[in-house]
């Protein structure tokens, strides 16, 4: 039985929060550069130039890519042969988030209660934590900082099987067109298909953790990703102020569902796709 102390987990999560806020992943940076090469709008080109330079300054100076440093979402894979000592895993992760946001001078954006009082927790906790038990004795931590300009434009559609592929495309495009330029495009779009309403939403979040240059392993879903990306880039939404680079990628994840259902969830992320990953 392998053992990890919670203090190590807290320290790693704190560092991951800062890394994610400062350093745009290479695949997203390259996708922005590619979009700049193919962008047809002069205004869109100017916007992309500014977005690319902003990400470079953030990396060079260890500064947040965006003032909205997001709500922290954590995906855990916990090996069933791993023992965590010294405290509670959830508490250790939240302590790491608090430490990272305070040390990194990242904006604290979480309120403790959503409707009536909305008092800021002052340390960006609690994080949203999804936990999966897997084989082995490792702890894998995937972290993303989710801004709410794009989160607020995400959505779920509960379709029926008869709606089929065309119904899925329409559902996705309805959400994208309603979002328009509000999610700070060029966006990355995560689509979850199947499961239940909540599982579809989870799948759409999980889809965003996949690199923008990696397609779904299932050829039909890979084709769907390409078709949706083409449709989105034909909308004219463009990078902030119109153009042909509305989205950098569409990532689709799917899961089994009920014979009567076809849930479709869309999570939109802005161009600040902030991720960090560790395996302990």
N, C-alpha and C positions, 0 to 999 in steps of 0.2 A: 504493500500500500504506500503510494507516494504522497508526500505531504507538502502543501504550500501554506505559508502564513499569510493572513489577511493584510498584513502591512505591505507585503510585496505587491499584492493586487491593488491596494490603494495607490501606491507609488506609480505603478504602471498606468493605471487609469488616468491619474493626474497628468502624466506626460502625454498620453494619447489625446486628451482634450486639447492641450496646447498645440500639438502637432497638427491635429485635424483643423483647428482654427486658422493656423498659419500657412500650411503647405497644401496647395491644390494637388491632388493625385496626378501622376504623369499622364495617365490615359485621358483624363479630362482636359488637361493642358494641351495635349496633342490634338484632341478633338476640336478645341477652340481654334487652334492654328489651322487645322484643316478647313474648318468652317469659314475662316477668314479668307482662305485661298479661293473658295467657291462662292462666297457671298456676292450677290449681284447688285445690292443697293449701296451707293456711296455712304449714306448715313449709317447703314448696317456695318459697313467696313470700319467706319470711325468708332462706332460703339464697341465692336469686337477688339479693335486695337486698344481701347481704354481698358476693357475687361482683362485682356491678356497682360497688359502692363501692370494693372492693379495686382494680379496674382503674382507677378514677378517681384514687385515691391514687397508684398506681404511675406514672401519667402526670404528675400534678402534681409529684411529688417525684423523678422519675427513679430509681425503684426497681423491682426485678424484680417482675413480676406473681405469680410463684410461686418458692419456694425451689429447686425443681428447674428449673434454667435449661437443661436439656436437652442432647442431643447435636446438634451442628450438621449440618444437611443442606443441601447446596448443589446447585442445578440451574443449569448453565451453558449458554448458547447462544453459541457462539464463531463469529463471522463468518469465513468462509474467506479473506477478504481482509484480515484483521487480523494484524498482527505484534506479538507480545509480547516486549519487550526487558528486559534487566536481570536475568533469572533465570527460574526455572521457575514455571509457572502454579500448579501444585498447591502448591508450597512457599509461594508468595505468599499463597494463600488460607489455608493453615494458619497462616502468620504473622499474618494478619489476625484469625483466630479467637482465637489466643493473646493478641494485643494487646487485642482487644475484651473478652475475659473477664477479663484482668488489670486493665485500666484501669477496667472497669465493675464490678469487685468481684462478678462473677458466679460462682456455684458451679461448680467444676471437677468433672465427673462421669465423665470417660472413663478407662478402664483400658486399658493397652497390650496386655495379653494376657487373654483372656476366662475361662480355666478354672482354671489352676493357681496363678499368682502374683497376678493382678489388682492390679498396682501402678498407682496413679493417675498420669497423665501430667503433672498439675499445671497444665495450660493448656487443657484441654478439646479438645485435638487428638489424633488427626487427625479432620478432618471427613469425612463421607460425601459424596462428590462425584460427580455425574452430569453428563456432558458430551455436548452435541449440537453438531455442526458444521452451521452454517446459512449461507445467502447473506449477503453484505454485509460490513461492516467494523466492526461493533459487538460489544461484549461485554455480554450480559445476565446478571445475577446475581440469582437468586432464592434466598433464605435462609429456613430455618425452624429453630426450636429445638424439638426433639422430646423431650418429657418421657417417662419410661419407666413411669410409673404406667399410662398408656394404651397405650404401645407394647407392654407385656408382655401385654396382653389382645387384641392383634391376632392375625390368623390367616389361614390359607390352606386352601381346600378344592379338591381336584382332582375335578371333576365330569365326567360324560360328557354328550354332546349330548342324550341322551334325558331327562336331568334337567330341561332346559328352564328357563323363567322361574320356575316354582314351585320348582324345585330350587335356583336361585340365591337366591331369597327365603329359603328354609329355611336354606341355608348361612350367609347373612348373619345371620339371626336366631339361629341356634345360637351363633354367635360373640358376638353382642351379649348374649344371655341368660347365657352363661357369664361374660362380663365383669361384668354386673350394675352395681353402683355403684362398682366398683373403679377405673374410669378417670376419676374425678372429673367426672361429668356435671353439667350438660348437655354432651354430647359432640358433636363433628363427625365424621362417618363417611365415610371415603374407601373406595370400592369399585373394584377393578380387575378387569375381566372380559376373558379372552382371553390371547393370547400363550402363553408357557410359565409355569411356576411362578414363576420369578424376574421375568419381565416383568409378570405380574399383580400381584405385590407392588409393583413400581416404579409401575405405573399407579395403584394405590391410594394411594401416597404423592403422586403427581402430582395426583391428584384433590383432595387437601387444600389444594393451592396455589390452587385456584379459589375466588373469593369465595363466601360462603355464600348470597348472594342471586342468584347466576347459575346457571341450570340448563343441563344438557347441551344442545348444539345439535341433537342427534338427538331427535325427539319421543318415540320409544319409550323411550329411556334417560331422558329427562326425566320421563316418566310413572313409570318404575321408581323414580327418585329420590323422587318424591312418595309412592308406595306404601310404600316402605321407611321413609320418615320417619314416616308415619302408623302403621305397625306398631310401630316402636320407641317412639313416644310413647304407645302403648297398653299398654306393658309394665308401667307403674307404677314403673319405676326412678326417674324424676324427677331433680331436681337434688340429688344426694348422698343425700338421706334420703327419697325417695319423692315422687311427684307426676306431673304430666302433661307436663313439659318435660324429657324424657330426652335428646333430641338437638335441636340447632339446625338441622342440615342433613345431608343425605346427598348426596355428590357421587360420581357414577359416571364412570369413564373406561374405554374399551374399546379392544381392538386385535385384529387378525387372529390366528387360531389354527389348529391342526391339525384335520383333519376328525374325529379321534377324541377331541378334547379340549374341555373347558370349564372352564379354571381360574378360580377366584374367590378374590380376596384382599381382606381387610378390614383397613384401618389405622384404628384409633380414635385420635382426639385429644381431649384434655380441653377444657374451655372456654377455656383459655389458648392460643388459636390464634396463635402468635407468628410473624409473617412480616415480611420486609423485601425490597425489590426495588430494583435499580439497572440502568440501561443506560449503559455507558461508551462 
